[in-house]
Amino acid sequence: MPTRSKRGAKTESRMSLGQHLVELRKRLFISAIAVVVLSVGGWIVAPYVLEAIREPVKIMASGNHNATLNYSGIGAAFDVKLQVALTVGAVASSPIWLYQILAFLVPGLTKKEKRYTLGFLFTAIPLFLLGCAAGWYVFPHIVQVLGSFVPNQDASIIEAKDYLGFVLKLVLAVGIAFVLPVFLVLLNFIGILSGKSIIKSWRWAILVIFVFCAVATPSADIGSMFLLAVPMIVLYLIAAGIALWHDRIAAKRANALSAELSDSAAV
């Protein structure tokens, strides 16, 4: 939350609940506008994205049984294209809405610590895009594994809207999962989470990561699950290490300030 706290001898004002809500509304509005505007470009490239997403279905169809995408309603094709356009817009506008999230949290930092904001931003954006790329890479393997359970004498009539929803949600979910460690570090800098609490929760974190990967990928595809889980665990451990380092620096500063105040009081 964008609260201001007392740091050293300086006391900074706190934002009221109403100011929090106004700030949140402004950030959400800017993010929504960015997604909508860039979704226009997503609408233009949607046919190419659809063709790439359809490729695993073509591979299934070239095998021992028929496979095809099915549009159940007259407006289904429009809904699918709109869904692709919005997803492309969300990915393309990630630098804007990630900045808005960080800007909403930044008031909780001191002026000196605000310089880390660009570091958070330039770390979060590549990680989000890397996560989206990882989700995009594993989804054809997931489709092929799930499609392998269809008997050869049967046909796979796949609902296009459900299929596209599965693929696009997977890409976005993995992208968001990759960027979560950045927010752990940010919460540590604000003072909400300590490095020790992050590292002590490593068992739960790894369990949650594997549960997420198991849900995002079929249990039969162990390779895809580990392909997603390993980098997420590494990112979590890196975030814990950065938080511990920051806590040590903050403790040293607090001890130095305390000693300085004690010396001043003694004089």
Secondary structure, DSSP 4 states (H G I P E B T S, - for coil): ------BTTB--PPPPHHHHHHHHHHHHHHHHHHHHHHHHHHHHHHHHHHHHHHHHHHHHHTTTS-EEEE--STTHHHHHHHHHHHHHHHHHTHHHHHHHHHHHHGGGS-TTGGGHHHHHHHHHHHHHHHHHHHHHHHHHHHHHHHHTTS-TTS-EEEEHHHHHHHHHHHHHHHHHHHHHHHHHHHHHHHTSS-HHHHHHTHHHHHHHHHHHHHHHS-TT-HHHHHHHHHHHHHHHHHHHHHHHHHHHHHHHHHHHHHHHHHHHHH-
